[in-house]
């Protein structure tokens, strides 16, 4: 309970960011929906098209809709310039505004369509203009229905906004995603409680406004609106009372424990050098790489094999020095990002099985696995089966598994323990390899490339002497055993550390 209370107390900045994002998305949704609703009330064809489009948007999963705006905005940089944000607030705002559109638009159109024809005729009979009729007759009558749609949109948006974490926007999804990856259930519960509580408060206040409109009680709806504005104002003050956004070094992290730990280690180094830092956690591999290449984030730990296969589309597997040199040159030439160097350890993909199964089935290499694969289920992280490395390994060894299942990185290992999967695409620097008595099968054909952890700096800070000086001591300093121990300190089920605590432990172990 103490852990849950502390997690709730630590949500201030994330709650403020969540409130601002949702308020902006709903406001934009209303601004788009109202003119469309008025237009649709005068044209059946427009009503069909607008409601059809809004319904179509609702069929797209919120996570996919959020992710789609990253490549869209990236392609628009050629038109609007390099300063167009591709991560964070803007793509989240656009996606969530579209998601909020349907309930607002549907209720507004329905309200307009069901207005008493006699009232409209009376307005026309007294000589009202179209604008006067809309402002003085239609709008007051439709207001309660419109507020009902805004209430629904607000609840939907507050829930969907937790997914904005995946595109680098701070939200109440941050503790949920971090907690899921590190099995810190206090964090997950804190994020869920805060999100649900915010939705209930918003629904209650907007319900007060709806009731005021319905009962023609001005103090009621003015009071509800004032409370909403007060909450948004408090969120604005909280978000902008600290260091200016431009003064912060933004550190990106993909969605697994090692990345959270290394991001905090980098952050602690930079803070000690006098920099203010901000974290963007839970990013996918492609999003994270493009973010550092375009300057949407400033610092990222990436892996040579990931860049080699996913970004450079290379299928050969040269030695690690040749690969690193080629990656550094490619980054410099294509984006201006700088590869500062290796951190000292490799976190490769490998196919892992329980040691007992390896002994009883005679599994020493991936080639041995091929003969029993049709009877087995293999689990991988959400990216694994779409990556070129998996295709290369599958084809090199003729692997044909009975079933392929996706799990979050944390739950892959739970799936192996529970028997939901018999093989997983594991990370070789994960502390649970030893803790769960797993065996990484040999790769005699070298189908998996090397995955040296490397530190990449965005073009804008690539040559900043203070940042480089603060981070250079990390180069070559972290061996795989130290990284495994730090990872396990976060992932173990008892006496867990936070990523920040594990980062401090790692810094002490490597003499920093």
N, C-alpha and C positions, 0 to 999 in steps of 0.2 A: 504493500500500500504506500509506503514511503517513496518507493521508486516511481509509482504512478503519480503521486502528488508532485514530485520534483519534475517529472516529465511534463505535466500540465503547466507548471510554473515557467518552464523553459520555452513555452510555445508563443510568447508574446509577439516576436517579429514575424513568425510564420502566420499567426492569426491575423495580424494587421495586413500582411501581403495578401492573404486569402480574401479578406473583406474587400480590399481595394480592387482586386481582380474581378471578383464576382459583381461588385457594384458597377464597375466600368462595363462589364459584359452585358449586364441587364439593361443599363442605360443605353448602350449602343443598340441592343436588341429592340428596345422600345422605340428608339429614334428611327430605326429602319421599319419596324412593323406598323407603326401608326400611319405613315403616308401610304404604305402598301394597302392597309386595311381600308382606308378611305377610297383609294383608287378601285380596290376590289369590290367595294359596295356599289360602285357605279358601273362595273363591267363584270359579267359572269366569266368571261374568258380569262381576265386578269385574276379573278378569285381562284379559278381552277389551277392556273399556272403557279401562282404564289404559294397556295396551300400544298400543291403537289411537290414543289421544290422544298418547302419546309419539312414536309413529311419524309422526303427522300433523305434529307440531312439526318433526320432522327434514326434512320436505319443504319447509318454508319456508326460503328462503335466509337465512343468518345475518345478513347486512346488513339485510335487510328486517325480520327479527324484532327486531333492535336498534332500528331506526328506529320501528317500530310502538309501542314502549313510550313514546316521547316524547308523542304525542297522548293515549295512555291515561292517563299520569300527569298530563298537563295538565288533562284532564277531571276527574280525581279531586281536584284542588285544591279544588273546591267542597265536597268532603266532609271532607278532612283538613287543609285550611288552606293558606295561601299559602307556608308553609315546606316543603311537600313538594317535594323535588328532582325536576326534570323532565329534567335533563341530567346526564351524568357517571356516578358510581358506581352509583346505584340502578337506573336503567333497564338499564345494562349487566349488573349482577348478576342481575336478574330474567330477562333474555333468555338469558343464558348458562347459568343454572341450568336453565331449561327445555330448553336444547340438550343439557345433560349428562344429562338425566333418562333418556333411552332406554337407553343401554348399561348404566347402573346397574340400572334397573328390570328390564330383560330378563334380565340375568344373575341377579339376585336371585330373580325368579320362576322361572326355569329351574332354579336350584339347589334351590329349595323343592319344585318339582314332581318332581324326580328323586331325592329322598331315599329311601333304602331303606325300604320299608314295614315291614320286619321291625324296624328300629331304632325306628321310631315306635311300633310295637306293644309293643316291650319297654319303652319309656319309659312308655307308658300302663299296662303291666302292673305296674310297680313303684310305681304310684300317684303319678306326677308330675302336678302341675297343668299347665295350659296354659302358664303363664308359665315354670315350671321347664323344661318340655320345650323351649320356644323358646330359653331362655337357655343351657341346659346341653347340649342335643342338636342342635337344628336350626341354631342360629347357628354353632357351631364347624364343623359339616359344610359349611355354605353359605359360610363366610368366604372360602375360596380363590376360589370362583366370583364372589363379590361384588367381591373385590379386582381380578379380571380386568376386570370391568365398570368399576370406578373408574379403572383404568389407561387404558382406552379413552376414557372420558369426559375424563380429564385431558389427553390428547393433543388431542382434538377441541377442548376448551375453550381451551387455550393458543393453538391456531391461530385459532379464531374470535374470540378476544379482541383480536386486532390490529385488527379492524373497529370496536372500540369508540371509536376515534378520531373516527369520524363523528358520534358523539353526545356529544362533549366529554369523554370519559374518557381520561386519560393512559394510554398503553400503548405496547408496542413497535410498534404500528401508526403512531405519530407519525412516526418517521423514514422508514418505508416510504411513507406517503402524501406527506410533504413531499418525499422524494427523487423520487418519481414525477412530482410536479407541477413540480419544478425541474430534472429530469433529472440529479440528483445521485446517481449509481449507488452511490457509496460508502455513502450513507445507506440506500438500499434494501437493499444487501447486509448492512449492519450489523444492520438490523432483522430481516432474515430469518435471519441466523446466530444472533442472540440468541434469537429465538423458537424456532428448531429446536433449539438447544442446551438451552433450558429444557425443551422437550418431552422430549428424550432423558433429561435428568437426572431429571425427574419420573417418567418411565416406568421408569427404572432403580430409583429408590428405592421406588416403589410395587410394582415387581416383587419387590424384596427382601422387602417386607411379605407379598406373596402367597405367596412361597416359604416364608416362616416359618410362615404359617398351614397351608400344604399339608403341610409336613414336621413340624408340631407342634414347631417350634423357637422358643421364646419369645425368646431373645436376638436372633435374626435379625429377627423382625418388630418387636420393640421398638426395635432399632437403626435400622431403616428409618423407623419413625414418628418417632423422635427426630431423625433427619436432616431429615425433612420439616418438623417443627416448628421446628428451628433455622433453616432457610431462610425460613420464614414470619416467624419472629421477627426475623431480620435485615432483611427487607423492611419490617416494621412500624417498626423503629428508624430505618431510612433515610428512610421516608416522613414520620415525625413528629418527626425531630430538628431540622428547620428551622423557619422561621417558621410560626406557626399559620395554618391555612387562612383564618380569618376576617380576618386582617390583610392579606391579599393582594388586589390589584386584578386581576380576571380579565379578560383581553383576548381577545375572540373573533376568529376569522379564518375566512373561507370557504376553499374548496380550490383557490386558485390563487396564483401568485407575488406579485401585487400586494398581496393581502390579508396574506400572510406578512410582506412588507416593511413595510406600514403598521402592522401589529400591533407589530412590533419597534420601529418609530419611536415609537409611542405609549408602549410599554414603557420605552424609553430615556428619554423625557421624564419619565415618572412615577418611574422609579428615581432620576433626578437630583434629583427633588423629595422623595426620601426614602421612597417607597412600595416595598413588595415586590410583585412582579407574577407572574402565572401566565398561560400561554397555552393557549387551547383552539382548536386548528387543525383545518382540514378539515371544517368544518360546512357543511351545505347551506343554501341561502338561507332557506327557511322556518324551519328549526331555529334558525339564527343569529338571525333577527329575533325569534322568539318567546322565545329565550333572553335577549336583552337586555331585552325588554319585561317579562319575569317576574323579572328579577334573577338568572337562572342564570349569566349573565356580566355584567360591569360596563360594558364599552366595546366598541363595534363600529363599524367603517367599513361603511356600507351605501350604496346608490345610489338616487337618487330614483325613477328609472323602475321599479326592482324593487319598491319599496314601493308605488308608485302602482298598478301593475298586479296584482302578486301578493297583496299584503296588503289594499289598499283596494279592489281589484276595480274600478278605474276604467279606462275605455276612451278617454276624451277625452285630448287632449294640449295642456294649457295652456302658457303660457310658463313658463320655469324659476323665476321669482320667485313666481308664483302657485302653482305646484306645491309649492315648498319651504314656503311659508307654510301651505298646506293640510296637508301632511304633518306639520309641526311641531305644528299644532293637533290633528290626529288622534292623534298619538302621546301628547301631553299628556292628551288627554281619555280615551283608551281604556286607557292603561296607566300614565301618569305618567312615561314615558321622556322624555328631553329631547334634542332635536336641537340640538347646540351650534352647528352651522353647516357651510358648505361648506369642503372642503379646498382648492378652487381649480381642480380639473380635472374633466373628464368622462370616464368610461369607459363609453361606450355600446356596445351591440351594433351590429354592422354586418356586411353580407355582403361578404366579401373574396374576391377571385380573384387569381391571379398576373397581374402587369402584362402579361406577354406574351400571355396568353389574352385579357385585356381589349382589347389592341390588335388582335389578329387577329380577334376576334369582334365588335368594335365595342361593347363593354360599358362604358357610362358610368354607368348608373343601374340600379336594381332592375327598372324597367320593361323595359329592354333584356334583362335576364336572363330574363324570363318566356318569351321566344320560344325560347330554347335549353335551358331548364330540364329538359324531359323526357329529354334526352340526357345529363344531368349527375347526379353524386352530390354531395349536400351533407352536410357533417359539422357536428356541433354538440356542445357539452359535454353532460354527462348530463342537464341540466335543460332545455336550449334548446327542444327540440321539444314540451315540455309547458307552456311558458310562454305566457301570453296575448299577449305581444309577437310571438312567432312566428306565432300564429294570425292576429293583426291584419295582419302583413306579408304572410303567405301569401294571405289573402283580399283584401287591398287591391290586390295586383298579379297575382292569379291564378296564383301559383307552383305548379307541379306538377312536382316533381323525379322523376327516374328512381328514385332511392334516397335514403333518409335514414339516416345512420349516426351513432351516438354514439361520441365519443372523450373521454378526459380532456382538460382544457384544453391541456396540453402536447402531447399526441399529435395534436390537431387540425392543428397546423401541420406536423408530420411527415407526416400523411396528405396534406396539400396538396402537399408537396414530392415525395412518392413516387407521386402520382397515384391514391391510394386514394380521394381526394375531389377535386372540381374547384372547389368553393365551400365556404366555412366561415362559421359564425356567429362572427366574430372580435370581439375587444375592442379598441376604438379607441385605448386607451392602451398597448397592448402594443408593446414594442420590436421584436418580430419582424415587425411590419407593414412597417417600413422595411428591416430586415435581410434579410427574405426577398423583397423587392421585390413587395409585395402592394398591391392597390388596393382601397380601401373604396368600394363603389358608392354613388352618391347615392340619397337617399330623398326624391324630390320630393313625395310625398304626406304626408310626416311621420308614417309609420306607427309608427316607433320613437319612443318618448318620450325625453326627455333623461335622462341618467344621471349627474347631478352626484354626486361622492363626498361623503358627509356623515358627520359624527361623531355617534354617538348614545350617550347615557349612560343607564344603568339607573335606575329610579326611586329606589333607595336612595342613589345618589351624585349624582343630578341637580343638586343644589344644594351639593355639597361645594366650598367655596371653594378649597381647595388643589388638588384635581383639576382644577377648571375653570381656575384660573390656570396650571397646568402645560400644559394642552392648548390654551388659546386662541391662543397664538402660531402654531399650525398652521393656523388658519382663514385661508383665502384665500392660503396661502403656497406651495402646490405647483402649478406649472403643468404642463400635459400633457407638455411636452418633458422636464422633469425626471423625471416619473413614468415615461415611456417608457424613459429611460436607466437608471433604477434597475431597472425590470422586466427590461430586456435584460441587465443585469449579472448577474442571477440565471439567466436563461433561456439565455444563450449557451452554446455547447458547449465553448469553451476559456476558460481563466482565469476560471472562474465565481466569483462571490461568493456567500456565504451571505446569506439574508435580513437577518440582523443587520448584516453588513458593508454591504450595499446601503442599509440604513436609515441607517447613519452617513454614507455618501456623500451620500445625499439630504438629510440634516440639514445637512451642510456647504454643499451647493449652495444651499439656501434660506436660509442665514444663521443657522442655529440650532446 
